[in-house]
Amino acid sequence: MLNEGFSDDGELDDEQENQDAYDDLIVSIESEKQGLNLLIAVCDDASFRDDIIDKYEAELQPNFRPYRVILARQEPSLKSALNQLVQQEEYLRQRNPAVITMMGAEQLYFLKLGDEQSEQEKFFGYLQWTREGLREFPFAIVLWVTNQILFNLIKKAPDFWSWRNGVFRFVSKKTNAIAGKELEPIRFVFRDTELASIDTNENYSFCLPIQDLQRLIEKVEQQKGSKDPSLATLYSRLGDIYRSRLDRGESQNYQKEQELAIKYWRQAIDLNRELDLQMDLAANLNNLAGFYRAIGRYQEAEPLYQQALELTQNLLGDNHPSFATSLNNLAGLYKSTGQYSKAELLYQQALELRKRLLGDHHPDVAASLNNLALLYDQQERYHEAEPLYLQSLEIRKHLLGENHPSIAIILNNLALLYYHQKRYGEAEPLSLQAIELDKRFLGDENSEVATDLHNLALIYRAQGRYQEAESLFLQSLEIKQRLLQKAHPLLADTIYALGYMYREQGRFPEAEPLCVKALELDKQLLGDNHPYVAESLNNLAEIYRLTGRYSEAQPLYQQALDICQQVWGVNHPHTVTVRGSLADISDRLSSLR
C-alpha cells in the first residue's frame, strides 16, 4: 500500500496533519504482517519523533513487538544494522511480527570535507545497493529521516526510494537544518562542497544540518589558522543563525543554542579586535549586547553597548544613522533596567537625529517614536505615550498601508496602553484588529498570533471577563506549546498570566502549579536575577500569603526583593511594593510566634 502521508492543501493545521500522518502510519504497519514493509517517517524534531515512536510502539503491542536500532556513524548500513539485530533476537529469527524503528540518520554529516564520502553519502550508497538484501527481513521497518535527508535520499537512492510502502511527514517547528537563504552571506566557505552549485537565494528550507556548518568552520580554522579574517565573518553569521533559530522556535535545545550564539559572537568580537576590524567589531558588540539584553543578562550587555556606541561615534561621528541606532540600543537597555532618565535622554537624542538625517516619515523615526512611547507607558506617563504611538502608527500606515504586519505591532502597543489606563473599550478593538492582521499575514499557527491572543486575554482579565480570558490564554498556550521549546520565554509569559488570573479568582489549587512552573522556566531561561523571576517569586508568594502559608511566602518575598534592589534600586516602585509585602508577612509571622 503506497501512502504518501497527509495532504499538502494547507487546509489542515499542523496538529491535524500530524494526527493524520500518525493514523496512516499505524494502518500501514498493521496492514502487512508478513513480508518486508518499508516505511519512511520524516520529522525534524528529535524530541517530537521520540514521542511518536513511544506512542506507536505502545499502540501496536502485543501484535507487533517493538525494536529500536541506531545506525552506526562510520558504517551507516541499514542492512547491517538489521542483520545484527536479528542475530541477537530469537523472536525475529522466527519471523514473528515486529516493528523495527531505525534512527540515527539525522546525526550523519552531509558535507564531505575532503573524505572519500560523507556519512550521508555512505548511507545513501548502502540504501541504493542493498535493496534486494532487505527482502530477508519480513518486518515493518520504520526509517526515520529529516527533511534534509529525505530531499537528498530521493535523488541519491532512487532504487531504494521506489520500494517504499509509505512516506509519513510529521510537521514540526524545531529543526537541525539551516535554510539556503541564511547561508548566502557566507557563500564563499562552500566553494569546495556539495553546496557550491545550490542557489542559496532560493527559500530552500532544508539546505544544511547545523552540525555540518560547525564542522566546516572547524576545517577552515585548521586550514587557514585562527587569525583569518573570514573566520570572523563565519563566527558572526553563526551567532546570527542561532539567534534566528531561537527567535523562530526552531532550536532543538534552547539553552545549548543560546550559549552557542554567545560563544560564536564572542569569537567574532575577539578576532575583530585582534585584526582591528573596527566596523565589524561595533556590529558584533551590538549583536551580542542585544542578545544579552533579550535573555536578561543586563550587566553583561551594558559595557558592550557602551563600547559599540563609542566605536560608532569615533568611526562615523555623532551625525550618522548608525550612531542613532547605537543610542537607541543603549536606551533600550536602560529602559529594561529601570534607568528611565538615562533611557529617555538617549531615546530623544536618537529620535531627533533620525528626524534630522532621515526626515519625519521614515521607518526608523517610527521605531524611535514607538520606543519612546513604550518608555513613557512603562513609567505610567500615558498622556505622553499616546501621541507618540499615534504618530508612529500614522507613519507606518503612510509608508506601508493599512494592511501590514508591522501595523499590528503598534496596534498591540496602543491597545496595551489603553489597557493600562483601564480604557478597555478602546483597547479591545485595537487588539482584535492586531490579531486579524497577524493571522492574515502570518497564519493562525504563529508565535505573534499567540502573543496577540495573550494580550487580548489580559484586557478581558482586567475587566473580570474571566471565561473569555481563560479561553484566549489557553489558545495562546496551546499554540506556543506546539511552536516553541518546552522551555521558552513566551511560553513562560502565558503560564504566568494564567496562574495570576487563577490566583485573582481564588482558584489557588489551579494557580499554584502554574506559578511554580513559570518560576522554574524563568530561572531556567533567564537566570536567578532577572526581573521576571522577581515577578514570579512575588506571584507565588502571594498565593502562599492568601492561603495562610506565611512561612513559605516570606523567603520568596525576600528573594524577589533582593532581585528588585539589584536590578532597579531601592526606590523603584516595584522594589517598594515587594518590600511592603515582605514587611507585612514578617509582621504576621511575628504575631503568630
Secondary structure per residue as TSV (DSSP state, phi and psi in degrees):
chain	resnum	aa	ss	phi	psi
A	1	M	-	360.0	120.4
A	2	L	-	-93.4	120.8
A	3	N	B	-136.6	116.5
A	4	E	-	-91.9	24.8
A	5	G	-	82.5	-131.0
A	6	F	S	-101.5	168.0
A	7	S	-	-73.5	148.6
A	8	D	-	-101.6	20.6
A	9	D	S	-76.1	-6.5
A	10	G	S	78.3	-1.8
A	11	E	-	-77.8	-28.9
A	12	L	S	-90.3	143.4
A	13	D	-	-78.5	171.0
A	14	D	H	-58.9	-39.2
A	15	E	H	-62.9	-43.6
A	16	Q	H	-68.7	-39.5
A	17	E	H	-61.6	-42.5
A	18	N	H	-67.0	-36.9
A	19	Q	H	-65.5	-41.2
A	20	D	H	-63.5	-42.5
A	21	A	H	-63.0	-40.7
A	22	Y	H	-64.0	-46.5
A	23	D	H	-60.1	-41.9
A	24	D	H	-65.9	-35.9
A	25	L	H	-64.5	-44.7
A	26	I	H	-60.1	-47.0
A	27	V	H	-59.9	-42.3
A	28	S	H	-66.4	-35.7
A	29	I	H	-69.4	-44.4
A	30	E	H	-74.1	-23.4
A	31	S	T	-74.6	-15.9
A	32	E	-	-138.5	94.5
A	33	K	-	-86.5	-18.4
A	34	Q	S	-119.2	139.8
A	35	G	S	91.7	164.0
A	36	L	-	-63.9	131.0
A	37	N	E	-131.4	91.2
A	38	L	E	-91.4	115.3
A	39	L	E	-121.8	137.4
A	40	I	E	-114.3	120.4
A	41	A	E	-109.2	137.5
A	42	V	E	-121.2	122.9
A	43	C	-	-157.6	134.9
A	44	D	S	-92.9	-8.8
A	45	D	-	-107.9	109.5
A	46	A	H	-61.6	-38.4
A	47	S	H	-66.6	-44.0
A	48	F	H	-63.9	-42.0
A	49	R	H	-57.0	-45.8
A	50	D	H	-62.5	-36.6
A	51	D	H	-63.3	-40.5
A	52	I	H	-65.1	-43.4
A	53	I	H	-61.5	-46.8
A	54	D	H	-55.2	-41.8
A	55	K	H	-67.8	-48.1
A	56	Y	H	-74.0	-28.8
A	57	E	H	-64.3	-41.6
A	58	A	H	-67.5	-39.9
A	59	E	H	-70.8	-33.8
A	60	L	H	-82.5	-19.1
A	61	Q	T	-72.9	147.9
A	62	P	T	-91.5	4.9
A	63	N	T	-69.4	-29.5
A	64	F	S	-129.8	121.1
A	65	R	E	-78.1	130.9
A	66	P	E	-89.3	144.8
A	67	Y	E	-138.7	149.8
A	68	R	E	-126.1	138.1
A	69	V	E	-132.6	137.2
A	70	I	E	-108.9	127.1
A	71	L	-	-63.2	143.4
A	72	A	-	-75.1	135.8
A	73	R	S	-63.5	-45.7
A	74	Q	S	-76.0	-35.5
A	75	E	S	-129.4	77.1
A	76	P	-	-81.0	67.6
A	77	S	-	-98.6	120.8
A	78	L	H	-62.1	-44.3
A	79	K	H	-63.8	-44.3
A	80	S	H	-62.8	-41.5
A	81	A	H	-63.5	-40.3
A	82	L	H	-67.9	-42.0
A	83	N	H	-56.9	-47.4
A	84	Q	H	-61.3	-41.3
A	85	L	H	-64.6	-47.3
A	86	V	H	-63.0	-39.4
A	87	Q	H	-61.6	-30.1
A	88	Q	H	-84.4	-19.7
A	89	E	-	-117.5	111.6
A	90	E	H	-60.8	-37.0
A	91	Y	H	-56.4	-42.8
A	92	L	H	-74.0	-35.5
A	93	R	H	-63.4	-26.4
A	94	Q	T	-85.1	3.9
A	95	R	T	61.3	38.0
A	96	N	-	-78.4	157.7
A	97	P	-	-60.8	132.0
A	98	A	E	-151.5	154.6
A	99	V	E	-117.5	120.3
A	100	I	E	-108.3	117.2
A	101	T	E	-95.6	121.8
A	102	M	E	-103.9	119.8
A	103	M	E	-123.6	176.7
A	104	G	-	103.5	-14.2
A	105	A	G	-62.0	-32.7
A	106	E	G	-66.3	-16.2
A	107	Q	G	-87.0	-10.2
A	108	L	S	-76.1	135.8
A	109	Y	-	-70.9	141.5
A	110	F	-	-90.7	-43.4
A	111	L	-	-77.0	144.8
A	112	K	-	-78.8	-46.9
A	113	L	T	54.5	45.7
A	114	G	T	90.9	-16.0
A	115	D	S	-72.4	165.5
A	116	E	S	-61.0	-44.8
A	117	Q	S	-143.0	148.9
A	118	S	-	-77.7	168.2
A	119	E	H	-62.2	-39.0
A	120	Q	H	-67.5	-38.8
A	121	E	H	-60.5	-42.0
A	122	K	H	-61.0	-43.3
A	123	F	H	-60.1	-48.0
A	124	F	H	-64.2	-38.1
A	125	G	H	-62.9	-45.5
A	126	Y	H	-61.2	-41.2
A	127	L	H	-62.9	-43.9
A	128	Q	H	-66.3	-37.0
A	129	W	H	-103.5	2.4
A	130	T	-	-119.6	19.4
A	131	R	T	-57.8	-49.0
A	132	E	G	-60.3	-35.1
A	133	G	G	-65.8	-16.8
A	134	L	G	-76.5	-13.5
A	135	R	G	-59.4	-25.6
A	136	E	G	-76.1	0.0
A	137	F	-	-113.3	90.5
A	138	P	-	-82.7	59.7
A	139	F	S	-133.6	165.1
A	140	A	E	-77.5	118.7
A	141	I	E	-114.7	116.9
A	142	V	E	-104.8	107.6
A	143	L	E	-94.2	117.1
A	144	W	E	-92.8	128.5
A	145	V	E	-135.6	167.0
A	146	T	-	-93.5	169.6
A	147	N	H	-62.6	-36.5
A	148	Q	H	-62.9	-42.5
A	149	I	H	-68.3	-42.3
A	150	L	H	-58.0	-44.8
A	151	F	H	-56.8	-43.0
A	152	N	H	-81.8	-31.2
A	153	L	H	-61.7	-41.9
A	154	I	H	-58.5	-38.3
A	155	K	H	-80.7	-37.3
A	156	K	H	-101.3	-11.8
A	157	A	-	-136.1	58.1
A	158	P	H	-63.6	-32.1
A	159	D	H	-64.9	-47.3
A	160	F	H	-61.2	-44.1
A	161	W	H	-57.0	-36.9
A	162	S	T	-68.2	-16.4
A	163	W	T	-90.0	-4.1
A	164	R	-	-63.1	143.3
A	165	N	S	-96.4	-8.9
A	166	G	E	178.2	149.2
A	167	V	E	-125.9	128.1
A	168	F	E	-127.4	108.9
A	169	R	E	-98.4	124.8
A	170	F	-	-109.2	121.6
A	171	V	-	-81.7	133.2
A	172	S	-	-146.1	152.2
A	173	K	S	-78.3	-38.1
A	174	K	-	-75.7	142.9
A	175	T	-	-156.3	157.3
A	176	N	S	-100.4	5.4
A	177	A	E	-101.5	149.7
A	178	I	E	-108.4	133.6
A	179	A	-	-69.3	149.5
A	180	G	H	-57.1	-40.2
A	181	K	H	-63.6	-26.0
A	182	E	H	-75.1	-16.4
A	183	L	H	-92.5	-10.6
A	184	E	G	-56.0	-42.4
A	185	P	G	-62.9	-18.8
A	186	I	G	-119.6	33.0
A	187	R	G	-56.7	-33.6
A	188	F	G	-56.2	-27.3
A	189	V	G	-77.6	-12.0
A	190	F	G	-100.4	13.6
A	191	R	T	-53.5	-41.7
A	192	D	T	-104.8	26.7
A	193	T	S	-121.7	176.8
A	194	E	T	-63.3	-17.4
A	195	L	T	-87.7	-1.9
A	196	A	T	-59.0	-34.5
A	197	S	T	-94.0	-3.4
A	198	I	S	-82.2	135.7
A	199	D	-	-79.8	98.6
A	200	T	T	-72.4	-9.8
A	201	N	T	-72.5	-21.7
A	202	E	S	-71.2	149.9
A	203	N	-	-80.4	69.6
A	204	Y	-	-90.9	102.5
A	205	S	T	-73.5	-20.5
A	206	F	T	-120.8	48.7
A	207	C	S	-73.5	-50.3
A	208	L	E	-146.9	129.3
A	209	P	E	-63.8	139.8
A	210	I	H	-65.2	-28.2
A	211	Q	H	-67.0	-26.3
A	212	D	H	-69.9	-37.6
A	213	L	H	-65.9	-41.2
A	214	Q	H	-59.8	-43.5
A	215	R	H	-66.7	-37.6
A	216	L	H	-64.4	-39.4
A	217	I	H	-64.4	-39.7
A	218	E	H	-60.4	-36.9
A	219	K	H	-67.0	-42.7
A	220	V	H	-60.2	-40.5
A	221	E	H	-60.0	-42.3
A	222	Q	H	-69.0	-38.8
A	223	Q	H	-77.7	-42.2
A	224	K	H	-103.6	-8.5
A	225	G	-	86.2	164.3
A	226	S	T	-80.0	-1.8
A	227	K	T	-109.2	12.3
A	228	D	-	-74.9	132.4
A	229	P	H	-58.1	-31.5
A	230	S	H	-62.7	-27.2
A	231	L	H	-65.4	-36.0
A	232	A	H	-61.3	-40.1
A	233	T	H	-64.5	-42.3
A	234	L	H	-64.5	-45.9
A	235	Y	H	-59.5	-45.8
A	236	S	H	-63.2	-43.1
A	237	R	H	-65.7	-37.9
A	238	L	H	-67.5	-37.0
A	239	G	H	-59.5	-43.2
A	240	D	H	-61.7	-42.1
A	241	I	H	-63.3	-45.0
A	242	Y	H	-63.3	-41.1
A	243	R	H	-64.1	-41.9
A	244	S	H	-61.0	-40.5
A	245	R	H	-62.8	-41.0
A	246	L	H	-64.7	-43.9
A	247	D	H	-64.4	-35.5
A	248	R	H	-87.9	-3.0
A	249	G	T	75.2	24.2
A	250	E	-	-92.2	-15.2
A	251	S	-	-67.0	141.2
A	252	Q	S	-77.1	-30.9
A	253	N	S	-139.2	104.9
A	254	Y	H	-57.6	-51.2
A	255	Q	H	-69.1	-39.8
A	256	K	H	-62.1	-45.0
A	257	E	H	-72.8	-27.7
A	258	Q	H	-58.7	-50.2
A	259	E	H	-67.9	-32.0
A	260	L	H	-68.6	-39.3
A	261	A	H	-58.4	-46.1
A	262	I	H	-62.3	-44.7
A	263	K	H	-57.5	-48.5
A	264	Y	H	-71.9	-36.3
A	265	W	H	-65.1	-38.3
A	266	R	H	-64.1	-40.9
A	267	Q	H	-63.7	-39.3
A	268	A	H	-62.9	-43.9
A	269	I	H	-62.9	-46.0
A	270	D	H	-59.9	-43.2
A	271	L	H	-71.7	-37.5
A	272	N	H	-57.2	-44.1
A	273	R	H	-64.6	-46.2
A	274	E	H	-64.2	-35.6
A	275	L	T	-96.0	3.9
A	276	D	T	59.0	41.9
A	277	L	-	-93.5	83.0
A	278	Q	H	-66.7	-44.8
A	279	M	H	-65.8	-42.1
A	280	D	H	-63.8	-36.5
A	281	L	H	-62.2	-46.1
A	282	A	H	-59.7	-42.6
A	283	A	H	-63.9	-43.5
A	284	N	H	-74.0	-31.1
A	285	L	H	-61.5	-43.5
A	286	N	H	-63.2	-41.9
A	287	N	H	-61.0	-49.2
A	288	L	H	-67.8	-40.9
A	289	A	H	-61.0	-42.6
A	290	G	H	-62.3	-36.3
A	291	F	H	-70.1	-43.9
A	292	Y	H	-58.5	-41.6
A	293	R	H	-62.6	-42.2
A	294	A	H	-63.1	-31.7
A	295	I	T	-101.6	10.8
A	296	G	T	83.7	13.6
A	297	R	-	-95.0	68.3
A	298	Y	H	-65.4	-39.4
A	299	Q	H	-64.5	-31.1
A	300	E	H	-79.6	-26.7
A	301	A	H	-74.3	-39.6
A	302	E	H	-58.6	-52.2
A	303	P	H	-62.6	-30.2
A	304	L	H	-68.9	-44.4
A	305	Y	H	-60.8	-41.1
A	306	Q	H	-65.9	-41.5
A	307	Q	H	-62.6	-42.1
A	308	A	H	-63.8	-40.7
A	309	L	H	-63.3	-45.6
A	310	E	H	-64.7	-42.5
A	311	L	H	-62.2	-46.2
A	312	T	H	-62.2	-40.1
A	313	Q	H	-65.2	-42.5
A	314	N	H	-66.8	-36.5
A	315	L	H	-83.9	-38.6
A	316	L	H	-117.9	-9.8
A	317	G	-	85.7	174.6
A	318	D	S	-98.6	22.8
A	319	N	S	-129.8	51.6
A	320	H	S	-140.3	143.8
A	321	P	H	-56.3	-34.0
A	322	S	H	-66.6	-32.4
A	323	F	H	-67.3	-38.6
A	324	A	H	-62.4	-39.0
A	325	T	H	-63.4	-42.2
A	326	S	H	-64.5	-39.9
A	327	L	H	-59.6	-44.6
A	328	N	H	-62.1	-41.8
A	329	N	H	-63.7	-46.3
A	330	L	H	-66.4	-37.1
A	331	A	H	-60.6	-40.9
A	332	G	H	-60.8	-37.8
A	333	L	H	-65.9	-44.7
A	334	Y	H	-62.1	-36.3
A	335	K	H	-62.5	-42.6
A	336	S	H	-64.2	-30.3
A	337	T	T	-99.1	9.4
A	338	G	T	77.9	12.7
A	339	Q	-	-90.6	71.4
A	340	Y	H	-68.5	-37.6
A	341	S	H	-66.2	-40.2
A	342	K	H	-63.9	-43.5
A	343	A	H	-62.3	-44.8
A	344	E	H	-61.5	-44.2
A	345	L	H	-59.6	-45.6
A	346	L	H	-71.2	-39.3
A	347	Y	H	-61.0	-42.2
A	348	Q	H	-66.8	-39.7
A	349	Q	H	-61.9	-44.5
A	350	A	H	-62.8	-42.6
A	351	L	H	-62.7	-47.7
A	352	E	H	-62.7	-41.5
A	353	L	H	-65.7	-43.0
A	354	R	H	-65.1	-40.4
A	355	K	H	-62.1	-42.8
A	356	R	H	-67.2	-39.8
A	357	L	H	-86.3	-32.5
A	358	L	H	-115.1	-10.7
A	359	G	-	91.4	165.3
A	360	D	S	-72.4	-22.3
A	361	H	S	-114.4	69.5
A	362	H	-	-130.2	146.2
A	363	P	H	-55.6	-35.5
A	364	D	H	-68.8	-32.5
A	365	V	H	-67.5	-42.9
A	366	A	H	-59.5	-40.6
A	367	A	H	-64.7	-41.8
A	368	S	H	-64.0	-41.3
A	369	L	H	-61.4	-43.3
A	370	N	H	-62.9	-43.0
A	371	N	H	-64.4	-42.8
A	372	L	H	-66.5	-37.2
A	373	A	H	-64.0	-41.8
A	374	L	H	-59.8	-39.3
A	375	L	H	-63.4	-47.4
A	376	Y	H	-64.1	-39.0
A	377	D	H	-59.2	-45.5
A	378	Q	H	-63.9	-29.1
A	379	Q	T	-89.2	3.6
A	380	E	T	65.8	26.6
A	381	R	-	-94.3	63.1
A	382	Y	H	-64.4	-37.9
A	383	H	H	-69.5	-23.3
A	384	E	H	-84.0	-30.7
A	385	A	H	-72.7	-41.5
A	386	E	H	-57.5	-50.7
A	387	P	H	-62.7	-29.4
A	388	L	H	-69.9	-42.2
A	389	Y	H	-58.8	-44.3
A	390	L	H	-65.9	-38.6
A	391	Q	H	-63.5	-44.3
A	392	S	H	-61.4	-41.7
A	393	L	H	-64.6	-41.8
A	394	E	H	-62.5	-43.1
A	395	I	H	-63.5	-45.0
A	396	R	H	-64.8	-40.5
A	397	K	H	-65.9	-38.1
A	398	H	H	-63.0	-39.2
A	399	L	H	-84.4	-35.0
A	400	L	H	-117.8	-9.6
A	401	G	-	87.5	177.9
A	402	E	S	-73.7	-25.1
A	403	N	-	-114.2	92.7
A	404	H	-	-155.2	143.1
A	405	P	H	-56.2	-33.7
A	406	S	H	-69.9	-21.5
A	407	I	H	-64.5	-36.6
A	408	A	H	-61.4	-34.0
A	409	I	H	-61.3	-48.2
A	410	I	H	-68.4	-38.9
A	411	L	H	-59.2	-42.9
A	412	N	H	-61.8	-46.3
A	413	N	H	-62.6	-42.2
A	414	L	H	-66.4	-38.6
A	415	A	H	-62.4	-41.5
A	416	L	H	-68.1	-33.6
A	417	L	H	-60.6	-47.3
A	418	Y	H	-65.3	-35.7
A	419	Y	H	-60.1	-44.7
A	420	H	H	-63.7	-30.3
A	421	Q	T	-88.7	2.6
A	422	K	T	65.7	25.3
A	423	R	-	-93.7	63.4
A	424	Y	H	-65.7	-33.8
A	425	G	H	-63.2	-30.6
A	426	E	H	-85.9	-30.4
A	427	A	H	-70.2	-42.6
A	428	E	H	-60.1	-50.0
A	429	P	H	-63.1	-33.3
A	430	L	H	-66.5	-41.7
A	431	S	H	-64.3	-42.0
A	432	L	H	-63.3	-38.5
A	433	Q	H	-65.7	-40.1
A	434	A	H	-63.4	-41.5
A	435	I	H	-61.2	-45.4
A	436	E	H	-61.8	-44.2
A	437	L	H	-63.1	-47.6
A	438	D	H	-65.9	-39.0
A	439	K	H	-63.3	-39.5
A	440	R	H	-65.1	-42.2
A	441	F	H	-93.5	-27.5
A	442	L	H	-112.1	-12.9
A	443	G	-	88.6	163.6
A	444	D	S	-67.2	-33.9
A	445	E	S	-94.9	79.6
A	446	N	-	-148.8	143.2
A	447	S	H	-65.2	-29.1
A	448	E	H	-65.6	-41.2
A	449	V	H	-63.5	-41.4
A	450	A	H	-60.2	-40.1
A	451	T	H	-66.2	-40.1
A	452	D	H	-59.7	-45.3
A	453	L	H	-62.6	-40.4
A	454	H	H	-58.4	-45.5
A	455	N	H	-66.0	-40.3
A	456	L	H	-65.7	-36.0
A	457	A	H	-61.5	-37.6
A	458	L	H	-59.8	-41.3
A	459	I	H	-64.9	-43.4
A	460	Y	H	-67.1	-40.0
A	461	R	H	-60.1	-42.7
A	462	A	H	-64.3	-25.3
A	463	Q	T	-90.4	1.1
A	464	G	T	77.6	14.2
A	465	R	-	-87.7	66.3
A	466	Y	H	-66.6	-35.8
A	467	Q	H	-65.2	-43.7
A	468	E	H	-67.2	-40.8
A	469	A	H	-63.6	-43.7
A	470	E	H	-61.1	-43.0
A	471	S	H	-59.1	-43.0
A	472	L	H	-70.5	-42.3
A	473	F	H	-58.6	-42.5
A	474	L	H	-67.9	-38.4
A	475	Q	H	-62.2	-45.5
A	476	S	H	-59.9	-44.2
A	477	L	H	-63.5	-42.1
A	478	E	H	-63.6	-43.1
A	479	I	H	-63.1	-46.5
A	480	K	H	-63.0	-38.8
A	481	Q	H	-65.4	-33.0
A	482	R	H	-75.4	-37.3
A	483	L	H	-91.3	-30.6
A	484	L	S	-110.5	174.7
A	485	Q	-	-63.2	161.8
A	486	K	S	-65.0	-23.7
A	487	A	S	-120.3	104.0
A	488	H	-	-149.0	141.2
A	489	P	H	-56.8	-40.3
A	490	L	H	-65.2	-33.8
A	491	L	H	-66.8	-43.6
A	492	A	H	-60.6	-37.2
A	493	D	H	-57.3	-48.1
A	494	T	H	-75.3	-35.1
A	495	I	H	-60.3	-44.3
A	496	Y	H	-60.3	-48.9
A	497	A	H	-64.1	-38.6
A	498	L	H	-68.6	-41.7
A	499	G	H	-62.6	-39.5
A	500	Y	H	-61.1	-43.0
A	501	M	H	-65.4	-43.3
A	502	Y	H	-61.4	-36.8
A	503	R	H	-63.0	-43.8
A	504	E	H	-59.0	-36.1
A	505	Q	T	-83.1	-3.2
A	506	G	T	77.7	16.1
A	507	R	-	-90.5	64.7
A	508	F	H	-64.5	-39.2
A	509	P	H	-60.9	-31.4
A	510	E	H	-82.3	-33.4
A	511	A	H	-70.6	-42.0
A	512	E	H	-59.0	-50.2
A	513	P	H	-62.9	-33.1
A	514	L	H	-67.4	-41.9
A	515	C	H	-67.8	-37.0
A	516	V	H	-63.8	-43.7
A	517	K	H	-63.9	-43.2
A	518	A	H	-60.8	-42.0
A	519	L	H	-63.5	-44.4
A	520	E	H	-60.5	-45.0
A	521	L	H	-64.7	-44.5
A	522	D	H	-60.2	-44.5
A	523	K	H	-64.8	-42.5
A	524	Q	H	-63.5	-41.4
A	525	L	H	-87.7	-34.7
A	526	L	H	-116.4	-5.2
A	527	G	-	88.5	174.4
A	528	D	T	-80.3	-12.3
A	529	N	T	-119.4	33.7
A	530	H	-	-95.2	147.4
A	531	P	H	-56.0	-34.9
A	532	Y	H	-65.1	-33.0
A	533	V	H	-64.7	-40.8
A	534	A	H	-61.2	-42.6
A	535	E	H	-62.6	-43.1
A	536	S	H	-66.5	-40.4
A	537	L	H	-60.9	-44.7
A	538	N	H	-64.7	-41.1
A	539	N	H	-63.2	-44.7
A	540	L	H	-67.8	-39.3
A	541	A	H	-61.4	-36.9
A	542	E	H	-62.3	-39.5
A	543	I	H	-61.8	-45.2
A	544	Y	H	-64.0	-39.2
A	545	R	H	-64.2	-45.7
A	546	L	H	-69.0	-21.0
A	547	T	T	-102.8	14.1
A	548	G	T	75.1	15.7
A	549	R	-	-97.4	65.8
A	550	Y	H	-65.2	-37.9
A	551	S	H	-67.8	-26.1
A	552	E	H	-81.0	-31.2
A	553	A	H	-71.8	-39.3
A	554	Q	H	-55.4	-51.7
A	555	P	H	-65.0	-28.3
A	556	L	H	-70.7	-43.2
A	557	Y	H	-59.1	-41.3
A	558	Q	H	-63.0	-43.7
A	559	Q	H	-63.0	-41.8
A	560	A	H	-62.7	-42.1
A	561	L	H	-62.8	-42.7
A	562	D	H	-59.8	-41.2
A	563	I	H	-67.7	-46.0
A	564	C	H	-58.3	-44.3
A	565	Q	H	-65.3	-37.9
A	566	Q	H	-69.6	-41.1
A	567	V	H	-83.3	-44.1
A	568	W	H	-111.3	-15.9
A	569	G	-	95.5	170.5
A	570	V	T	-76.2	-19.3
A	571	N	T	-105.3	5.5
A	572	H	S	-68.8	145.0
A	573	P	H	-54.0	-40.1
A	574	H	H	-62.5	-42.2
A	575	T	H	-62.8	-44.0
A	576	V	H	-62.3	-41.8
A	577	T	H	-62.9	-47.1
A	578	V	H	-67.4	-37.4
A	579	R	H	-61.4	-39.9
A	580	G	H	-64.1	-40.7
A	581	S	H	-64.6	-40.3
A	582	L	H	-65.3	-42.4
A	583	A	H	-62.3	-41.3
A	584	D	H	-62.7	-46.2
A	585	I	H	-68.8	-34.4
A	586	S	H	-65.7	-40.0
A	587	D	H	-63.0	-40.8
A	588	R	H	-63.3	-42.6
A	589	L	H	-66.0	-38.0
A	590	S	H	-64.4	-39.9
A	591	S	H	-67.9	-29.8
A	592	L	H	-71.6	-28.3
A	593	R	-	-76.6	360.0
